[in-house]
Amino acid sequence: MKITEEHIDAMRSARHQSARAEARAVAELLRQALGRLGFTPDVAMPHGEKNDALFWPVLRGEVTVSGHPVVALGRIPLDSANRLAEILMRAALEEQTKKATTR
């Protein structure tokens, strides 16, 4: 008998199943946000081929051994990582400015 993901899920506790569903939902939200920013799913490109496209890392909703939901981020090309860092820094600065003006 081949053990499938459904068999494994059936053995997990309700808490683990809930945590996994939550983590997968957050991973999907990250995919949507990155898509809106112009990032695309990471696709295999031939070695040495130059491409200006921005790729997001592999995103997986998982659960730790203790049952805490986490989102695992895979590798991301350096150009895409730099662009993502710029976007996050800009968002952080905007958030700080917003907080400073509302005080």
DOTI-975103 format. One line per 3 residues: their letters; for each residue x, y, z of C-alpha. Coordinates in steps of 0.2 Angstrom, whole numbers, always signed. Example, Ala and Ser with C-alpha at 12.3 -4.5 7.8 and 13.67 -1.06 7.14 Angstrom:
AS) +62:-22:+39; +68:-5:+36
//
This chain:
MKI) +0:+0:+0; +7:+17:-5; +6:+30:+9
TEE) -1:+46:+2; -2:+64:+9; -21:+60:+14
HID) -15:+46:+25; -2:+56:+34; -15:+71:+36
AMR) -27:+58:+44; -15:+54:+57; -11:+71:+62
SAR) -20:+80:+76; -34:+93:+72; -22:+106:+79
HQS) -9:+101:+67; -21:+101:+53; -28:+118:+57
ARA) -10:+125:+59; -5:+118:+42; -21:+126:+34
EAR) -17:+142:+42; +1:+142:+35; -4:+137:+18
AVA) -17:+152:+18; -3:+164:+23; +9:+157:+9
ELL) -5:+160:-4; -7:+178:+2; +12:+180:+0
RQA) +11:+173:-17; -3:+185:-22; +6:+200:-15
LGR) +22:+196:-24; +12:+193:-40; +5:+211:-38
LGF) +22:+218:-36; +28:+210:-53; +36:+194:-46
TPD) +32:+178:-55; +34:+160:-50; +52:+153:-51
VAM) +54:+144:-67; +69:+134:-72; +80:+144:-84
PHG) +94:+137:-95; +111:+140:-86; +119:+156:-91
EKN) +103:+163:-99; +100:+181:-93; +82:+187:-89
DAL) +76:+203:-81; +60:+194:-74; +58:+195:-55
FWP) +55:+178:-47; +48:+174:-30; +55:+160:-19
VLR) +46:+144:-16; +33:+146:-3; +26:+132:+7
GEV) +14:+132:+22; +21:+120:+35; +19:+115:+53
TVS) +34:+113:+65; +35:+97:+75; +27:+106:+90
GHP) +12:+111:+79; +16:+129:+76; +12:+136:+58
VVA) +26:+142:+48; +29:+148:+30; +45:+141:+22
LGR) +54:+152:+10; +65:+144:-3; +79:+151:-13
IPL) +77:+167:-23; +88:+174:-37; +99:+188:-31
DSA) +91:+201:-42; +74:+196:-36; +80:+196:-18
NRL) +87:+214:-20; +71:+220:-28; +61:+212:-14
AEI) +72:+220:-1; +70:+237:-9; +51:+235:-9
LMR) +51:+229:+10; +62:+244:+15; +51:+256:+6
AAL) +36:+249:+15; +44:+249:+32; +49:+268:+29
EEQ) +32:+272:+24; +25:+263:+40; +37:+273:+51
TKK) +32:+289:+43; +14:+285:+45; +17:+281:+64
ATT) +27:+297:+66; +14:+308:+58; -1:+301:+68
R) +8:+304:+85
//
